[in-house]
Amino acid sequence: MALVTLLGTLFLLGGAATVSAHSAVRDTDPREGSVLKSAPREVTMTFTESVGITDDSLRVLSPENRRVNAGDTQHVPGRSDTVRVRLNDGLPDGTFTVAWRVVSADSHPISGAFTFSIGKPSETTVPVAVEPAVNPASGALYDIARYAAYAAVSLLLGVAVFVLACSPSSAEPLRGLVRAGWWTLLATTVALVFLRGPYERGTGPSTVFDPALIENTLTSRPGWALLARLALLAAAAVFLVRTEAALRRSAEPKPAVLAAGGFLAVALAVTWAVAEHASAGIQVPAAMTSSVLHLLAMAVWLGGLGALLTVLHRSRTPLAATSVTRFSRIAFTSVTVLVLTGVYQSWRGLGSWDAVSGTSYGRILVVKVCAVVGLLAAAAFSRRWTARLSDDVEQPSQKPVPEPAPELEKVGAGGGAAAGNTVPAAAERGPASVSASAAGTTAETAAGTTAGSPSTPSEPAVSPSESASESASASASSSASGPEEAGVRHRSLRRSVLAEVVVGVAVLVITTVLTGTQPGRAELETAAAESTAAAADGPTASTTLIPFDVGTPGGHGKVQIVLEPGRVGENTVEAVIIGPDGGVATVPEIRLSFTLDSQKIGPIDAGLTNKGGYWGTESLNLPLAGTWTMKVTVRTTDIDQVSETRRVKIAR
């Protein structure tokens, strides 16, 4: 049912609109690859959602690889999704590189680079090694801490709920689990505080104790969430101590204490929700609520499974079936919450059917759904064995000890006295004696009430001793088979719960990976934004690299043609020859023409002239939009030349 519901919802997403839940570049000014006639005063970048920045989030580098920022990176006033940096005056001509790094609203760092040119593109663009968004070593340590934190909160909350709600016969084996969960969550939270800086800045683990990075972390929203988690853990320690003291006295914790524990659990879950995908994008209040419920349900289910498995394996006192039944009901409720919140989060993170197979987020989500189906299958086996254990508890109450018949008091003095004393005395000796005495009493009663009647062949008389012997044998056989069957069912329950725990850990790992993956909505929105911008504005510059070979020694290379702005009307063309050695070469002549076959226009000669190192023109006029055929002819000697064609799009 859960699988069908989830897949059906994903199918219905085909018509959903795409809205971002993860930051991506929406626009830049200057545009990527554009050629400007004069130097800009600043560089501006707009993202799909609000972003966090540092002083050097935008670094603008000259063709000589020198930084030309005139100040720190800042947000545009009133725009948390737009950042800018002012540039120095008197910038030279050439190609400039903008390397950028920001932190999206869901706490994930992103980075990249783009170029623009002033006057004309540089003959050789300065190579800039753009740093990855996350340093591999720092990212690995940060992810390990995140995985451990998820496992720790599951252990802490799940085991606590199991002890308080299921009332196991012995909670001694679970105290160690609760303490392990608390200490692990404390250690991972402290580790995340120190690792957050290198994770955001893309630096190595050697900078974990850098005061500037720590200060930056503690003044950011993820840092505030981590500090709040530490404070909540201190309060949780007080709650656990008081609860444990009450349980040692065999007293139920007070309702106020339990309410405080529930508040702490919800608050701990909020520290995750405010720093991840739920905090950005559409429907933030609903997404935050869904994320908190999802995390709590996951913790109660998986942590409770760990507690159940521990009690089944380590407890000296057999686990009561009533405790297993209670947890089964709690687990069912948790699964229901997980399915409902999971469907909503899937819709919010994907937004369309194409995102399921066309994005990393969608593919990982499919893997998680398959793992959850396996988890539900293991849970079904656990529920079956739980039901059988419950039947074992209920069956004795359905078979009460037979009461002596009222007629026994009216039988003769000797028989009546014997009958009246048999059942109470046997009851003191155990079930077998009770059965024997009851059988004997019944036989005596039958004999007394039918003394004056002859026995019929179809109803042979049975002696009291024979009846008692048969009843005692049956009772002994039942007593021998009962513990054996109960043992088999306990072992089967342990195996099914162990399978649940193993698959549950896999689901937990996949979930953690999913929270660090860009949602499918963001990928689709970025692609749609780029497509819309291209359709509306057209390309700001078109660069085409065309190989050529005239068939003579040294007569091959490439011609790079830059067409700017690539729109109807007047355009500028620059053609550069790249020789066999990769350097700029000179040729006697380059001719360029354009033909629009669909409208039977052309060929239009571009009229290139030698500009000293390259061939170009500033007066190419293209009258209509469409896909034009560009033909370039390169003459390497007085008699050797070759022509190549390419198709280019001209916007309105």
C-alpha angles and dihedrals in degrees: 000000000000092000094048091048093050096045091045091053091049089052091053090055090080092096098040120117121245117244124167124253094170130048122262135161112273101175143345133205113236093036119239111274094007122144114219126200092214135025116270120235094223144002117237130191127190122199133196092250140010115298137196119233142189130209092272101037088123118044117181115197127195124225086267090056093252122141113247101182112135094198146347126308112265140177117255105252110272094005117098090177096055126070132181143181128201120235133220120263123254098032113184125236118271142075119316126198125215114202113189139183127180138159117240122226091260089059098254116132117228130184143175145140141238137181139225132178136223118212095343135346117274117257088236120021113221107253110239120193100219108210117236117257090248130025106241095230095044091044092052093050091046092051092048089053091049092050091049091048092054091049092047095051090048091052094045098048098032097051092044091052091046092054095045099040104033099038098211116207090244124024094178096101090051098056090077091052093053092049092046090052093049096047093044092051090048093050095046092048091053089047091051091052090058097037095048093079097053089042093056097040096043093237129139129265090264088079097057092108095044104133092214092054093046091050091050090051095049091052095050129083095251088051092051089051091052092048090050089051091055091051091049091050089056089053090045090055090058090048093051093048093051093045093049091050090052092049092050088056088050088242127135114245113254117261090244090056092049091049089052089051091052091050091051091050093052092045091052090052090050090059088066097042095053093056102044142055095304091065094063137047128026128353094009097176092050091042092051091050091047092048093051093049091046093053093045093049091048092050094047092048102042095034090047090051089054090050092048092049091049093051092047091053105033110025115106090206115067112250112254116242089230090063091051091048092052092051090047089059092046091049091051090053091048092051090050091053091046092053095047095046091040092056091050094047091048091053091047094047098044110030096184142038091245090063091062094069100015101059136053090236092056094048093049089048090055089053089051092050090053091049091049090052088055089049091052090050091054089046090054090058090049091052090051093054090043090056091051092051089051090052089055089058096046099045098072091054089054091059108056122188110268114257120225113264116254090234090068091080091057097054122102118298098259098040093041093053093048092048093047093055100041103077099046092048093048092047089063091055098054145263096307093053091045090055092047094048092046091051092048093048092051092051092049092049091052091050093049096048094047099042093119095047128079121241118252123222091238092058108046117193117254120206119235092238093055092049092049091049093051093047092048091051092051092048092049091050091051091048091052096048096043098069091042093054091044090052092052091051093048090051091048090050091051091053094049092046090049089053089050091052093049094049090041091058089052090051089050092053092047090049091053091050089048093054089057095049125093108253118245091243091065094051093049093044092051092050091047092049092051091047092049092048091049092049094047102041104017123216118321090208137004121211119190125182112200123186117216137183125185092190099248129109107282090002097121135083140107135287118213114205120192115194115189132220091355094214140117110287131027117005137181120229128197122181122189126185116222111199130216091272093056094252130115112278135188128231132186094244146000121192124191131187137172129213129186101202096184091061096030092239122150161304088236112191112225091207097222118195132194108266096180109273095011141035121239154142137206098202108065106139118198111186103196139038119242143085109315129194110235115202120192124189119196119195113197098176137007090278106019120085140140135198128214132181134211134174120239131183120234117199128210 
